[in-house]
Amino acid sequence: MRLTLLTGITGLVLLVVVVELMRRRQLREKYAALWIGVALVALPLAFFPRLPDEIAGALGVVSGVSLVLFGGVVFLLLISIHLSWELSRLEEETRVLAEDVALLRAEVRREEVER
């Protein structure tokens, strides 16, 4: 199987999976936009397989494959940083909610004792 055909099929499958997950409300729009962007980058590579080589040549990179690989690694690093940020934010939110629940429980117990 030629790499260009595999790239096109991967882009189409990724696009269909993301749209289906959004339709079932299992993937939020802010995350779906990233993956739709990846699919929309992968699809033209199937039709224009020399495009990465031309961009690599313009940037002074030896090979288009190296440039695509580097772009993939940078993309995954950015996704990891974003998910770490989201996780940190959610942990802080969970901590604040747990403290609020503890304070409310203490207040309910105090009122029950006063009755």
Biopython code that builds the backbone (N, CA, C, O; Angstrom):
import numpy as np
from Bio.PDB.StructureBuilder import StructureBuilder

atoms = [
    (1, "MET", "N", (0.853, -1.179, 0.000)),
    (1, "MET", "CA", (0.000, 0.000, 0.000)),
    (1, "MET", "C", (0.896, 1.239, 0.000)),
    (1, "MET", "O", (1.857, 1.329, 0.765)),
    (2, "ARG", "N", (0.573, 2.155, -0.842)),
    (2, "ARG", "CA", (1.380, 3.371, -0.927)),
    (2, "ARG", "C", (1.117, 4.262, 0.276)),
    (2, "ARG", "O", (0.011, 4.306, 0.813)),
    (3, "LEU", "N", (2.163, 4.971, 0.684)),
    (3, "LEU", "CA", (2.061, 5.823, 1.870)),
    (3, "LEU", "C", (1.037, 6.937, 1.671)),
    (3, "LEU", "O", (0.351, 7.330, 2.615)),
    (4, "THR", "N", (0.935, 7.444, 0.449)),
    (4, "THR", "CA", (-0.026, 8.522, 0.222)),
    (4, "THR", "C", (-1.460, 8.030, 0.413)),
    (4, "THR", "O", (-2.294, 8.736, 0.980)),
    (5, "LEU", "N", (-1.741, 6.817, -0.062)),
    (5, "LEU", "CA", (-3.073, 6.241, 0.123)),
    (5, "LEU", "C", (-3.345, 5.996, 1.606)),
    (5, "LEU", "O", (-4.441, 6.271, 2.093)),
    (6, "LEU", "N", (-2.348, 5.480, 2.319)),
    (6, "LEU", "CA", (-2.485, 5.234, 3.756)),
    (6, "LEU", "C", (-2.715, 6.551, 4.509)),
    (6, "LEU", "O", (-3.516, 6.606, 5.442)),
    (7, "THR", "N", (-2.015, 7.597, 4.102)),
    (7, "THR", "CA", (-2.196, 8.907, 4.731)),
    (7, "THR", "C", (-3.616, 9.424, 4.509)),
    (7, "THR", "O", (-4.245, 9.933, 5.436)),
    (8, "GLY", "N", (-4.116, 9.295, 3.291)),
    (8, "GLY", "CA", (-5.473, 9.749, 2.985)),
    (8, "GLY", "C", (-6.517, 8.974, 3.760)),
    (8, "GLY", "O", (-7.461, 9.557, 4.292)),
    (9, "ILE", "N", (-6.352, 7.662, 3.825)),
    (9, "ILE", "CA", (-7.302, 6.828, 4.577)),
    (9, "ILE", "C", (-7.249, 7.189, 6.061)),
    (9, "ILE", "O", (-8.289, 7.270, 6.714)),
    (10, "THR", "N", (-6.056, 7.404, 6.595)),
    (10, "THR", "CA", (-5.916, 7.788, 8.003)),
    (10, "THR", "C", (-6.615, 9.115, 8.281)),
    (10, "THR", "O", (-7.309, 9.260, 9.288)),
    (11, "GLY", "N", (-6.431, 10.068, 7.397)),
    (11, "GLY", "CA", (-7.089, 11.364, 7.565)),
    (11, "GLY", "C", (-8.601, 11.244, 7.536)),
    (11, "GLY", "O", (-9.293, 11.863, 8.345)),
    (12, "LEU", "N", (-9.119, 10.445, 6.600)),
    (12, "LEU", "CA", (-10.579, 10.260, 6.506)),
    (12, "LEU", "C", (-11.126, 9.535, 7.732)),
    (12, "LEU", "O", (-12.158, 9.927, 8.277)),
    (13, "VAL", "N", (-10.436, 8.477, 8.167)),
    (13, "VAL", "CA", (-10.890, 7.730, 9.351)),
    (13, "VAL", "C", (-10.863, 8.637, 10.577)),
    (13, "VAL", "O", (-11.799, 8.625, 11.376)),
    (14, "LEU", "N", (-9.810, 9.414, 10.729)),
    (14, "LEU", "CA", (-9.713, 10.333, 11.865)),
    (14, "LEU", "C", (-10.871, 11.334, 11.841)),
    (14, "LEU", "O", (-11.484, 11.605, 12.873)),
    (15, "LEU", "N", (-11.163, 11.873, 10.672)),
    (15, "LEU", "CA", (-12.256, 12.842, 10.540)),
    (15, "LEU", "C", (-13.601, 12.206, 10.892)),
    (15, "LEU", "O", (-14.405, 12.809, 11.603)),
    (16, "VAL", "N", (-13.847, 10.997, 10.401)),
    (16, "VAL", "CA", (-15.117, 10.307, 10.685)),
    (16, "VAL", "C", (-15.233, 9.985, 12.174)),
    (16, "VAL", "O", (-16.297, 10.168, 12.766)),
    (17, "VAL", "N", (-14.140, 9.503, 12.787)),
    (17, "VAL", "CA", (-14.177, 9.153, 14.217)),
    (17, "VAL", "C", (-14.442, 10.396, 15.066)),
    (17, "VAL", "O", (-15.243, 10.345, 15.999)),
    (18, "VAL", "N", (-13.783, 11.502, 14.755)),
    (18, "VAL", "CA", (-13.975, 12.733, 15.538)),
    (18, "VAL", "C", (-15.407, 13.244, 15.396)),
    (18, "VAL", "O", (-16.026, 13.635, 16.385)),
    (19, "VAL", "N", (-15.931, 13.242, 14.182)),
    (19, "VAL", "CA", (-17.309, 13.709, 13.975)),
    (19, "VAL", "C", (-18.298, 12.798, 14.712)),
    (19, "VAL", "O", (-19.261, 13.286, 15.304)),
    (20, "GLU", "N", (-18.070, 11.494, 14.680)),
    (20, "GLU", "CA", (-18.959, 10.555, 15.367)),
    (20, "GLU", "C", (-18.888, 10.752, 16.886)),
    (20, "GLU", "O", (-19.918, 10.719, 17.559)),
    (21, "LEU", "N", (-17.687, 10.956, 17.427)),
    (21, "LEU", "CA", (-17.559, 11.199, 18.863)),
    (21, "LEU", "C", (-18.253, 12.497, 19.262)),
    (21, "LEU", "O", (-18.871, 12.571, 20.324)),
    (22, "MET", "N", (-18.152, 13.523, 18.413)),
    (22, "MET", "CA", (-18.849, 14.783, 18.706)),
    (22, "MET", "C", (-20.362, 14.579, 18.630)),
    (22, "MET", "O", (-21.101, 15.123, 19.451)),
    (23, "ARG", "N", (-20.824, 13.803, 17.655)),
    (23, "ARG", "CA", (-22.257, 13.559, 17.503)),
    (23, "ARG", "C", (-22.828, 12.834, 18.718)),
    (23, "ARG", "O", (-23.957, 13.096, 19.132)),
    (24, "ARG", "N", (-22.042, 11.920, 19.287)),
    (24, "ARG", "CA", (-22.480, 11.184, 20.478)),
    (24, "ARG", "C", (-22.214, 11.953, 21.765)),
    (24, "ARG", "O", (-22.483, 11.454, 22.857)),
    (25, "ARG", "N", (-21.694, 13.148, 21.638)),
    (25, "ARG", "CA", (-21.356, 14.009, 22.780)),
    (25, "ARG", "C", (-20.330, 13.360, 23.711)),
    (25, "ARG", "O", (-20.409, 13.511, 24.930)),
    (26, "GLN", "N", (-19.374, 12.642, 23.133)),
    (26, "GLN", "CA", (-18.298, 12.027, 23.907)),
    (26, "GLN", "C", (-16.978, 12.773, 23.742)),
    (26, "GLN", "O", (-15.985, 12.435, 24.386)),
    (27, "LEU", "N", (-16.970, 13.783, 22.885)),
    (27, "LEU", "CA", (-15.776, 14.598, 22.669)),
    (27, "LEU", "C", (-16.227, 16.047, 22.558)),
    (27, "LEU", "O", (-17.084, 16.383, 21.740)),
    (28, "ARG", "N", (-15.640, 16.899, 23.389)),
    (28, "ARG", "CA", (-16.031, 18.309, 23.374)),
    (28, "ARG", "C", (-15.412, 19.011, 22.169)),
    (28, "ARG", "O", (-14.416, 18.570, 21.597)),
    (29, "GLU", "N", (-16.042, 20.111, 21.818)),
    (29, "GLU", "CA", (-15.647, 20.821, 20.600)),
    (29, "GLU", "C", (-14.217, 21.333, 20.666)),
    (29, "GLU", "O", (-13.508, 21.343, 19.660)),
    (30, "LYS", "N", (-13.786, 21.766, 21.875)),
    (30, "LYS", "CA", (-12.441, 22.341, 21.969)),
    (30, "LYS", "C", (-11.365, 21.294, 21.689)),
    (30, "LYS", "O", (-10.299, 21.635, 21.175)),
    (31, "TYR", "N", (-11.626, 20.016, 22.019)),
    (31, "TYR", "CA", (-10.663, 18.967, 21.704)),
    (31, "TYR", "C", (-10.846, 18.480, 20.267)),
    (31, "TYR", "O", (-9.879, 18.123, 19.594)),
    (32, "ALA", "N", (-12.074, 18.472, 19.817)),
    (32, "ALA", "CA", (-12.352, 18.008, 18.456)),
    (32, "ALA", "C", (-11.687, 18.907, 17.421)),
    (32, "ALA", "O", (-11.251, 18.434, 16.371)),
    (33, "ALA", "N", (-11.609, 20.193, 17.713)),
    (33, "ALA", "CA", (-11.001, 21.121, 16.758)),
    (33, "ALA", "C", (-9.548, 20.743, 16.472)),
    (33, "ALA", "O", (-9.085, 20.843, 15.336)),
    (34, "LEU", "N", (-8.830, 20.305, 17.515)),
    (34, "LEU", "CA", (-7.433, 19.894, 17.317)),
    (34, "LEU", "C", (-7.338, 18.712, 16.350)),
    (34, "LEU", "O", (-6.519, 18.705, 15.432)),
    (35, "TRP", "N", (-8.200, 17.708, 16.580)),
    (35, "TRP", "CA", (-8.113, 16.489, 15.773)),
    (35, "TRP", "C", (-8.672, 16.697, 14.378)),
    (35, "TRP", "O", (-8.216, 16.061, 13.427)),
    (36, "ILE", "N", (-9.643, 17.567, 14.245)),
    (36, "ILE", "CA", (-10.117, 17.905, 12.898)),
    (36, "ILE", "C", (-8.995, 18.624, 12.142)),
    (36, "ILE", "O", (-8.815, 18.420, 10.942)),
    (37, "GLY", "N", (-8.252, 19.460, 12.854)),
    (37, "GLY", "CA", (-7.096, 20.129, 12.250)),
    (37, "GLY", "C", (-6.057, 19.124, 11.772)),
    (37, "GLY", "O", (-5.488, 19.285, 10.692)),
    (38, "VAL", "N", (-5.806, 18.090, 12.567)),
    (38, "VAL", "CA", (-4.847, 17.057, 12.174)),
    (38, "VAL", "C", (-5.344, 16.320, 10.923)),
    (38, "VAL", "O", (-4.578, 16.050, 9.998)),
    (39, "ALA", "N", (-6.633, 16.005, 10.920)),
    (39, "ALA", "CA", (-7.198, 15.312, 9.753)),
    (39, "ALA", "C", (-7.118, 16.190, 8.512)),
    (39, "ALA", "O", (-6.830, 15.705, 7.418)),
    (40, "LEU", "N", (-7.373, 17.476, 8.684)),
    (40, "LEU", "CA", (-7.335, 18.382, 7.545)),
    (40, "LEU", "C", (-5.906, 18.642, 7.058)),
    (40, "LEU", "O", (-5.708, 19.051, 5.914)),
    (41, "VAL", "N", (-4.922, 18.410, 7.910)),
    (41, "VAL", "CA", (-3.525, 18.492, 7.474)),
    (41, "VAL", "C", (-3.120, 17.197, 6.778)),
    (41, "VAL", "O", (-2.360, 17.220, 5.810)),
    (42, "ALA", "N", (-3.632, 16.059, 7.274)),
    (42, "ALA", "CA", (-3.248, 14.761, 6.700)),
    (42, "ALA", "C", (-3.859, 14.550, 5.318)),
    (42, "ALA", "O", (-3.215, 13.976, 4.440)),
    (43, "LEU", "N", (-5.078, 15.003, 5.119)),
    (43, "LEU", "CA", (-5.750, 14.757, 3.834)),
    (43, "LEU", "C", (-5.019, 15.362, 2.633)),
    (43, "LEU", "O", (-4.843, 14.666, 1.633)),
    (44, "PRO", "N", (-4.587, 16.619, 2.685)),
    (44, "PRO", "CA", (-3.860, 17.151, 1.511)),
    (44, "PRO", "C", (-2.554, 16.421, 1.231)),
    (44, "PRO", "O", (-2.095, 16.387, 0.089)),
    (45, "LEU", "N", (-1.947, 15.832, 2.272)),
    (45, "LEU", "CA", (-0.701, 15.094, 2.044)),
    (45, "LEU", "C", (-0.933, 13.876, 1.156)),
    (45, "LEU", "O", (-0.017, 13.415, 0.476)),
    (46, "ALA", "N", (-2.167, 13.352, 1.163)),
    (46, "ALA", "CA", (-2.484, 12.213, 0.301)),
    (46, "ALA", "C", (-2.557, 12.645, -1.159)),
    (46, "ALA", "O", (-2.199, 11.880, -2.054)),
    (47, "PHE", "N", (-3.013, 13.853, -1.396)),
    (47, "PHE", "CA", (-3.168, 14.330, -2.778)),
    (47, "PHE", "C", (-1.904, 15.022, -3.302)),
    (47, "PHE", "O", (-1.648, 15.037, -4.506)),
    (48, "PHE", "N", (-1.122, 15.592, -2.384)),
    (48, "PHE", "CA", (0.106, 16.292, -2.757)),
    (48, "PHE", "C", (1.276, 15.709, -1.964)),
    (48, "PHE", "O", (1.756, 16.349, -1.028)),
    (49, "PRO", "N", (1.741, 14.511, -2.317)),
    (49, "PRO", "CA", (2.791, 13.856, -1.518)),
    (49, "PRO", "C", (4.135, 14.577, -1.540)),
    (49, "PRO", "O", (4.963, 14.345, -0.659)),
    (50, "ARG", "N", (4.371, 15.434, -2.509)),
    (50, "ARG", "CA", (5.644, 16.172, -2.589)),
    (50, "ARG", "C", (5.624, 17.455, -1.764)),
    (50, "ARG", "O", (6.656, 18.110, -1.611)),
    (51, "LEU", "N", (4.465, 17.817, -1.235)),
    (51, "LEU", "CA", (4.327, 19.066, -0.471)),
    (51, "LEU", "C", (5.273, 19.129, 0.729)),
    (51, "LEU", "O", (5.906, 20.165, 0.934)),
    (52, "PRO", "N", (5.398, 18.054, 1.541)),
    (52, "PRO", "CA", (6.339, 18.139, 2.675)),
    (52, "PRO", "C", (7.785, 18.341, 2.218)),
    (52, "PRO", "O", (8.546, 19.051, 2.876)),
    (53, "ASP", "N", (8.173, 17.723, 1.096)),
    (53, "ASP", "CA", (9.543, 17.907, 0.599)),
    (53, "ASP", "C", (9.785, 19.354, 0.163)),
    (53, "ASP", "O", (10.856, 19.913, 0.395)),
    (54, "GLU", "N", (8.776, 19.949, -0.471)),
    (54, "GLU", "CA", (8.932, 21.340, -0.910)),
    (54, "GLU", "C", (9.001, 22.289, 0.282)),
    (54, "GLU", "O", (9.804, 23.223, 0.292)),
    (55, "ILE", "N", (8.160, 22.051, 1.286)),
    (55, "ILE", "CA", (8.197, 22.892, 2.490)),
    (55, "ILE", "C", (9.512, 22.695, 3.233)),
    (55, "ILE", "O", (10.110, 23.655, 3.720)),
    (56, "ALA", "N", (9.963, 21.425, 3.319)),
    (56, "ALA", "CA", (11.242, 21.135, 3.981)),
    (56, "ALA", "C", (12.396, 21.829, 3.262)),
    (56, "ALA", "O", (13.291, 22.378, 3.904)),
    (57, "GLY", "N", (12.374, 21.803, 1.939)),
    (57, "GLY", "CA", (13.429, 22.470, 1.170)),
    (57, "GLY", "C", (13.447, 23.967, 1.414)),
    (57, "GLY", "O", (14.509, 24.583, 1.503)),
    (58, "ALA", "N", (12.239, 24.553, 1.522)),
    (58, "ALA", "CA", (12.152, 25.998, 1.777)),
    (58, "ALA", "C", (12.645, 26.354, 3.174)),
    (58, "ALA", "O", (13.171, 27.445, 3.396)),
    (59, "LEU", "N", (12.471, 25.422, 4.121)),
    (59, "LEU", "CA", (12.902, 25.667, 5.500)),
    (59, "LEU", "C", (14.346, 25.229, 5.755)),
    (59, "LEU", "O", (14.897, 25.478, 6.828)),
    (60, "GLY", "N", (14.949, 24.578, 4.767)),
    (60, "GLY", "CA", (16.327, 24.127, 4.926)),
    (60, "GLY", "C", (16.447, 22.786, 5.621)),
    (60, "GLY", "O", (17.534, 22.418, 6.068)),
    (61, "VAL", "N", (15.358, 22.052, 5.720)),
    (61, "VAL", "CA", (15.380, 20.707, 6.312)),
    (61, "VAL", "C", (15.674, 19.724, 5.185)),
    (61, "VAL", "O", (15.208, 19.901, 4.060)),
    (62, "VAL", "N", (16.450, 18.689, 5.494)),
    (62, "VAL", "CA", (16.912, 17.757, 4.462)),
    (62, "VAL", "C", (15.759, 16.970, 3.841)),
    (62, "VAL", "O", (15.693, 16.822, 2.621)),
    (63, "SER", "N", (14.858, 16.471, 4.671)),
    (63, "SER", "CA", (13.826, 15.572, 4.172)),
    (63, "SER", "C", (12.437, 16.007, 4.637)),
    (63, "SER", "O", (12.269, 16.507, 5.750)),
    (64, "GLY", "N", (11.444, 15.808, 3.764)),
    (64, "GLY", "CA", (10.062, 16.122, 4.125)),
    (64, "GLY", "C", (9.535, 15.205, 5.211)),
    (64, "GLY", "O", (8.732, 15.616, 6.049)),
    (65, "VAL", "N", (9.992, 13.953, 5.192)),
    (65, "VAL", "CA", (9.579, 12.994, 6.226)),
    (65, "VAL", "C", (10.059, 13.459, 7.598)),
    (65, "VAL", "O", (9.324, 13.371, 8.581)),
    (66, "SER", "N", (11.292, 13.953, 7.659)),
    (66, "SER", "CA", (11.833, 14.459, 8.925)),
    (66, "SER", "C", (11.003, 15.636, 9.424)),
    (66, "SER", "O", (10.725, 15.746, 10.618)),
    (67, "LEU", "N", (10.612, 16.507, 8.510)),
    (67, "LEU", "CA", (9.815, 17.674, 8.892)),
    (67, "LEU", "C", (8.449, 17.239, 9.423)),
    (67, "LEU", "O", (7.982, 17.771, 10.430)),
    (68, "VAL", "N", (7.806, 16.283, 8.758)),
    (68, "VAL", "CA", (6.503, 15.791, 9.215)),
    (68, "VAL", "C", (6.642, 15.116, 10.577)),
    (68, "VAL", "O", (5.809, 15.323, 11.459)),
    (69, "LEU", "N", (7.686, 14.315, 10.754)),
    (69, "LEU", "CA", (7.943, 13.645, 12.034)),
    (69, "LEU", "C", (8.178, 14.673, 13.146)),
    (69, "LEU", "O", (7.626, 14.546, 14.239)),
    (70, "PHE", "N", (8.990, 15.683, 12.866)),
    (70, "PHE", "CA", (9.246, 16.736, 13.845)),
    (70, "PHE", "C", (7.956, 17.471, 14.191)),
    (70, "PHE", "O", (7.693, 17.758, 15.359)),
    (71, "GLY", "N", (7.153, 17.775, 13.176)),
    (71, "GLY", "CA", (5.866, 18.435, 13.429)),
    (71, "GLY", "C", (4.959, 17.582, 14.295)),
    (71, "GLY", "O", (4.256, 18.103, 15.161)),
    (72, "GLY", "N", (4.969, 16.258, 14.067)),
    (72, "GLY", "CA", (4.164, 15.353, 14.881)),
    (72, "GLY", "C", (4.610, 15.344, 16.336)),
    (72, "GLY", "O", (3.783, 15.351, 17.248)),
    (73, "VAL", "N", (5.921, 15.327, 16.545)),
    (73, "VAL", "CA", (6.453, 15.329, 17.916)),
    (73, "VAL", "C", (6.098, 16.633, 18.620)),
    (73, "VAL", "O", (5.695, 16.616, 19.783)),
    (74, "VAL", "N", (6.243, 17.757, 17.934)),
    (74, "VAL", "CA", (5.902, 19.053, 18.524)),
    (74, "VAL", "C", (4.411, 19.105, 18.846)),
    (74, "VAL", "O", (4.018, 19.603, 19.901)),
    (75, "PHE", "N", (3.589, 18.595, 17.945)),
    (75, "PHE", "CA", (2.147, 18.574, 18.177)),
    (75, "PHE", "C", (1.808, 17.750, 19.417)),
    (75, "PHE", "O", (1.010, 18.179, 20.249)),
    (76, "LEU", "N", (2.414, 16.566, 19.542)),
    (76, "LEU", "CA", (2.153, 15.715, 20.708)),
    (76, "LEU", "C", (2.651, 16.361, 22.002)),
    (76, "LEU", "O", (2.016, 16.217, 23.047)),
    (77, "LEU", "N", (3.779, 17.070, 21.943)),
    (77, "LEU", "CA", (4.251, 17.790, 23.130)),
    (77, "LEU", "C", (3.250, 18.864, 23.546)),
    (77, "LEU", "O", (2.956, 19.019, 24.731)),
    (78, "LEU", "N", (2.730, 19.601, 22.569)),
    (78, "LEU", "CA", (1.746, 20.645, 22.874)),
    (78, "LEU", "C", (0.463, 20.047, 23.443)),
    (78, "LEU", "O", (-0.143, 20.616, 24.351)),
    (79, "ILE", "N", (0.051, 18.899, 22.907)),
    (79, "ILE", "CA", (-1.141, 18.217, 23.440)),
    (79, "ILE", "C", (-0.886, 17.797, 24.889)),
    (79, "ILE", "O", (-1.762, 17.950, 25.740)),
    (80, "SER", "N", (0.306, 17.268, 25.172)),
    (80, "SER", "CA", (0.640, 16.844, 26.537)),
    (80, "SER", "C", (0.625, 18.021, 27.503)),
    (80, "SER", "O", (0.106, 17.910, 28.613)),
    (81, "ILE", "N", (1.188, 19.136, 27.088)),
    (81, "ILE", "CA", (1.190, 20.331, 27.940)),
    (81, "ILE", "C", (-0.238, 20.805, 28.176)),
    (81, "ILE", "O", (-0.599, 21.151, 29.301)),
    (82, "HIS", "N", (-1.040, 20.823, 27.140)),
    (82, "HIS", "CA", (-2.430, 21.263, 27.279)),
    (82, "HIS", "C", (-3.202, 20.346, 28.231)),
    (82, "HIS", "O", (-3.942, 20.826, 29.089)),
    (83, "LEU", "N", (-3.032, 19.030, 28.081)),
    (83, "LEU", "CA", (-3.738, 18.095, 28.957)),
    (83, "LEU", "C", (-3.239, 18.202, 30.400)),
    (83, "LEU", "O", (-4.028, 18.054, 31.333)),
    (84, "SER", "N", (-1.949, 18.455, 30.593)),
    (84, "SER", "CA", (-1.428, 18.666, 31.949)),
    (84, "SER", "C", (-2.044, 19.908, 32.563)),
    (84, "SER", "O", (-2.391, 19.916, 33.744)),
    (85, "TRP", "N", (-2.179, 20.956, 31.767)),
    (85, "TRP", "CA", (-2.800, 22.185, 32.248)),
    (85, "TRP", "C", (-4.265, 21.933, 32.632)),
    (85, "TRP", "O", (-4.728, 22.387, 33.678)),
    (86, "GLU", "N", (-4.982, 21.205, 31.774)),
    (86, "GLU", "CA", (-6.387, 20.889, 32.065)),
    (86, "GLU", "C", (-6.495, 20.056, 33.339)),
    (86, "GLU", "O", (-7.368, 20.308, 34.169)),
    (87, "LEU", "N", (-5.618, 19.068, 33.503)),
    (87, "LEU", "CA", (-5.630, 18.208, 34.680)),
    (87, "LEU", "C", (-5.348, 19.020, 35.943)),
    (87, "LEU", "O", (-6.009, 18.825, 36.963)),
    (88, "SER", "N", (-4.383, 19.917, 35.884)),
    (88, "SER", "CA", (-4.067, 20.764, 37.034)),
    (88, "SER", "C", (-5.252, 21.640, 37.410)),
    (88, "SER", "O", (-5.573, 21.802, 38.588)),
    (89, "ARG", "N", (-5.892, 22.197, 36.404)),
    (89, "ARG", "CA", (-7.059, 23.051, 36.647)),
    (89, "ARG", "C", (-8.197, 22.252, 37.288)),
    (89, "ARG", "O", (-8.842, 22.727, 38.223)),
    (90, "LEU", "N", (-8.438, 21.044, 36.785)),
    (90, "LEU", "CA", (-9.506, 20.205, 37.333)),
    (90, "LEU", "C", (-9.186, 19.740, 38.755)),
    (90, "LEU", "O", (-10.089, 19.647, 39.587)),
    (91, "GLU", "N", (-7.909, 19.446, 39.046)),
    (91, "GLU", "CA", (-7.532, 19.061, 40.411)),
    (91, "GLU", "C", (-7.784, 20.207, 41.376)),
    (91, "GLU", "O", (-8.271, 19.988, 42.485)),
    (92, "GLU", "N", (-7.457, 21.424, 40.966)),
    (92, "GLU", "CA", (-7.695, 22.587, 41.821)),
    (92, "GLU", "C", (-9.194, 22.784, 42.043)),
    (92, "GLU", "O", (-9.625, 23.079, 43.157)),
    (93, "GLU", "N", (-9.973, 22.622, 40.999)),
    (93, "GLU", "CA", (-11.422, 22.751, 41.101)),
    (93, "GLU", "C", (-11.996, 21.677, 42.030)),
    (93, "GLU", "O", (-12.885, 21.966, 42.830)),
    (94, "THR", "N", (-11.501, 20.460, 41.931)),
    (94, "THR", "CA", (-11.949, 19.361, 42.795)),
    (94, "THR", "C", (-11.592, 19.631, 44.245)),
    (94, "THR", "O", (-12.391, 19.352, 45.138)),
    (95, "ARG", "N", (-10.401, 20.171, 44.497)),
    (95, "ARG", "CA", (-9.976, 20.487, 45.859)),
    (95, "ARG", "C", (-10.890, 21.547, 46.466)),
    (95, "ARG", "O", (-11.313, 21.415, 47.614)),
    (96, "VAL", "N", (-11.193, 22.586, 45.711)),
    (96, "VAL", "CA", (-12.067, 23.661, 46.204)),
    (96, "VAL", "C", (-13.471, 23.112, 46.480)),
    (96, "VAL", "O", (-14.082, 23.459, 47.491)),
    (97, "LEU", "N", (-13.980, 22.265, 45.595)),
    (97, "LEU", "CA", (-15.307, 21.675, 45.800)),
    (97, "LEU", "C", (-15.325, 20.785, 47.036)),
    (97, "LEU", "O", (-16.293, 20.809, 47.796)),
    (98, "ALA", "N", (-14.263, 19.993, 47.250)),
    (98, "ALA", "CA", (-14.182, 19.122, 48.434)),
    (98, "ALA", "C", (-14.158, 19.966, 49.707)),
    (98, "ALA", "O", (-14.792, 19.602, 50.697)),
    (99, "GLU", "N", (-13.439, 21.082, 49.695)),
    (99, "GLU", "CA", (-13.410, 21.969, 50.866)),
    (99, "GLU", "C", (-14.784, 22.574, 51.110)),
    (99, "GLU", "O", (-15.221, 22.670, 52.257)),
    (100, "ASP", "N", (-15.465, 22.980, 50.054)),
    (100, "ASP", "CA", (-16.812, 23.545, 50.205)),
    (100, "ASP", "C", (-17.779, 22.520, 50.787)),
    (100, "ASP", "O", (-18.576, 22.852, 51.664)),
    (101, "VAL", "N", (-17.719, 21.284, 50.312)),
    (101, "VAL", "CA", (-18.593, 20.216, 50.827)),
    (101, "VAL", "C", (-18.286, 19.953, 52.292)),
    (101, "VAL", "O", (-19.203, 19.765, 53.092)),
    (102, "ALA", "N", (-17.002, 19.937, 52.657)),
    (102, "ALA", "CA", (-16.628, 19.713, 54.060)),
    (102, "ALA", "C", (-17.161, 20.834, 54.952)),
    (102, "ALA", "O", (-17.658, 20.568, 56.047)),
    (103, "LEU", "N", (-17.063, 22.070, 54.500)),
    (103, "LEU", "CA", (-17.583, 23.192, 55.289)),
    (103, "LEU", "C", (-19.109, 23.098, 55.428)),
    (103, "LEU", "O", (-19.651, 23.343, 56.505)),
    (104, "LEU", "N", (-19.791, 22.744, 54.344)),
    (104, "LEU", "CA", (-21.247, 22.611, 54.406)),
    (104, "LEU", "C", (-21.663, 21.466, 55.333)),
    (104, "LEU", "O", (-22.628, 21.605, 56.084)),
    (105, "ARG", "N", (-20.954, 20.347, 55.291)),
    (105, "ARG", "CA", (-21.252, 19.233, 56.205)),
    (105, "ARG", "C", (-21.053, 19.648, 57.654)),
    (105, "ARG", "O", (-21.862, 19.320, 58.522)),
    (106, "ALA", "N", (-19.971, 20.372, 57.907)),
    (106, "ALA", "CA", (-19.711, 20.825, 59.278)),
    (106, "ALA", "C", (-20.817, 21.760, 59.748)),
    (106, "ALA", "O", (-21.241, 21.689, 60.902)),
    (107, "GLU", "N", (-21.286, 22.630, 58.867)),
    (107, "GLU", "CA", (-22.362, 23.558, 59.229)),
    (107, "GLU", "C", (-23.669, 22.810, 59.488)),
    (107, "GLU", "O", (-24.394, 23.147, 60.425)),
    (108, "VAL", "N", (-23.979, 21.803, 58.676)),
    (108, "VAL", "CA", (-25.198, 20.999, 58.872)),
    (108, "VAL", "C", (-25.120, 20.252, 60.196)),
    (108, "VAL", "O", (-26.106, 20.203, 60.932)),
    (109, "ARG", "N", (-23.971, 19.672, 60.510)),
    (109, "ARG", "CA", (-23.815, 18.947, 61.788)),
    (109, "ARG", "C", (-23.969, 19.895, 62.978)),
    (109, "ARG", "O", (-24.586, 19.546, 63.984)),
    (110, "ARG", "N", (-23.398, 21.104, 62.853)),
    (110, "ARG", "CA", (-23.495, 22.088, 63.934)),
    (110, "ARG", "C", (-24.948, 22.474, 64.162)),
    (110, "ARG", "O", (-25.378, 22.604, 65.308)),
    (111, "GLU", "N", (-25.713, 22.660, 63.088)),
    (111, "GLU", "CA", (-27.131, 23.011, 63.223)),
    (111, "GLU", "C", (-27.939, 21.852, 63.803)),
    (111, "GLU", "O", (-28.883, 22.069, 64.563)),
    (112, "GLU", "N", (-27.565, 20.608, 63.442)),
    (112, "GLU", "CA", (-28.262, 19.444, 64.005)),
    (112, "GLU", "C", (-28.004, 19.325, 65.503)),
    (112, "GLU", "O", (-28.901, 18.952, 66.258)),
    (113, "VAL", "N", (-26.794, 19.638, 65.936)),
    (113, "VAL", "CA", (-26.445, 19.572, 67.365)),
    (113, "VAL", "C", (-27.171, 20.663, 68.137)),
    (113, "VAL", "O", (-27.594, 20.434, 69.270)),
    (114, "GLU", "N", (-27.323, 21.845, 67.547)),
    (114, "GLU", "CA", (-27.986, 22.975, 68.211)),
    (114, "GLU", "C", (-29.490, 22.745, 68.381)),
    (114, "GLU", "O", (-30.094, 23.346, 69.270)),
    (115, "ARG", "N", (-30.112, 21.896, 67.560)),
    (115, "ARG", "CA", (-31.565, 21.655, 67.685)),
    (115, "ARG", "C", (-31.832, 20.887, 68.901)),
    (115, "ARG", "O", (-32.987, 20.578, 69.195)),
]
sb = StructureBuilder()
sb.init_structure("model")
sb.init_model(0)
sb.init_chain("A")
sb.init_seg("    ")
for serial, (resi, resn, name, xyz) in enumerate(atoms, 1):
    if name == "N":
        sb.init_residue(resn, " ", resi, " ")
    sb.init_atom(name, np.array(xyz, "f"), 0.0, 1.0, " ", f" {name:<3s}", serial, name[0])
structure = sb.get_structure()
